[in-house]
């Protein structure tokens, strides 16, 4: 029985020939001007957020694949943006790459099973600033040929590894950005321990990205001390509210409590917080009246993200505020007993 990589490579050769028939690329291409490598080094923890409509392991992930909407959200949170261009297994296209590249200031990674120089040139032609090269499908000579071409166009190379042998090959080949794929592409199974296992083998002067299986802020916290950043796609693309999903992934569940003014509430959500807290305890200096709370919730766009807090000892106040706040779209209650 063929594993996924073997089957994929057989089809990719056919797809590459189809691309050559469809696209006429000029001999002289403009070099990339967005520095993928530098961007990954400017933050303590970087996030390469991915545009992915489907995957071999999950099938269709995002039925409403609005690229302009995705680009506008990722512009706020991503260090770089990855775009899947594989057609058969990820339902991607180079048109997707072109649209994203034209609607963001972020460096763009073309993520595909790249096996031919034509794919590198096409990626650059469509606006990519970096390419993914997978050592699981490339021999050293082919990798060197593709990486050299990319660098001649001022494109970065994210070199993907999954085991100790591939790490050693990557280092021997001079890779500067290594992506540790937590997914075994032969079985499609994911194990985050792969990052922890391979990280000690890589020198500290390399940029290290953890790929696949990052689904929560807890995963980020678990691995952030070991890597420079994360490549995340499926866990974001599967969420209807992409903006909130990005916030929760990067910042975790968080709240600013004691809001009393509309401008403060707007500032809270503008700066990436998930919840705003309203305090109804009369003894608190941050107590807000029910009338003002209703006004605040009405004026702040993220009204359904507000939280109400009551002290149970004020029994004459507690029964009043609960239904009023619910009526005003407060979705969560925190009771101090």
Steps between C-alpha positions, in 0.01 A plus 500: 500500500632846409537752781379858460837643390544245223149555366533878528830510309354299214219751463722805557707418191180509295388824664834672433473417131149646500633819662766530232229481234284763673751765607745699290761648734731781380870419499583797723314498831499775760676405822306472824504816711326360809752338734350177632802411711532842659130509585531173692780647711325823595260343751567285801243253366405511133188365334480387138125485452373290214234524231377144460164388362549125538756239601565128436433413865187713559343546159316830453588734787354836398206501261472881487856573386495882481863588427456875542340450842774257602769744385345786698494293820847353457640848432429580866649188657743321268874544481487337157223336298514153346289414196434142387527473122466122462184433301411136556547454874454853639266655239747786469621693198761751394215746447441478877866587551475799270188633673650474848833651391315796349295567813750489785829656604618174659765273343336211315600133516402279207423164657491212257675175416773676302705266282571706187671838433190611310305495826753733664482749214119480492484563875712813462302612193181481708647696790660251740795611711591153626450137406468176696748227409433159654797271552260205519442530124829651374850362463793728584577594141141601420468691827818695424381584149162626623642691798765669284234614254283637781788692654589650160153657510556623858251242627542323833485122535315327783660155513263240642627209710328222692774273635863501611635403159321791333628742765858392431444537125351847546800615701742349248316681219530834681133557579446809715125461567385154608138396531444201726191325367316326783301302243634177358419542131504127439226430755363859545512455880601797720723503807612832652780316678679495164595865551634431850693198375670671206559847643819408696662384175478845342751781574368815665595719203229337287140623481270218610130474420264236641249381239175301518281411796507842668137542601499714815685759706595217735693338214673831433597536867629143508736550207577874485811466716647258248423661163486842338151463361211291376333420170127464562225427250227243562413604856434857380334420170250270673365787714213714377624806690856525368577824681413351839682177416822692431467690827446183701792322334749782551379658824297224664179557696536850645288774649524863606274547800329807642400679180288810551549713188418429136841620379676264742291205383581579137870522584491160671367322192716703262813376677409134471327407825227235491270623777405822673390476863217704655485513879161535672623478860399832670805487728746488210652831382452366146129429547286597203129575521258285305399798289858585404579134441212470253623813319858373486403158368277657237776727367788253496489275189619193693203510737468121516852474636433699817491332841303594808631455853282499813565452869245258646502675837299787351185299469279801433715599199592158358155388377452832319827513311491142374196521268584857397848403390372194320257720314796719402683203341747429778601141430693397812456555872763484772361478854719577803360305795 
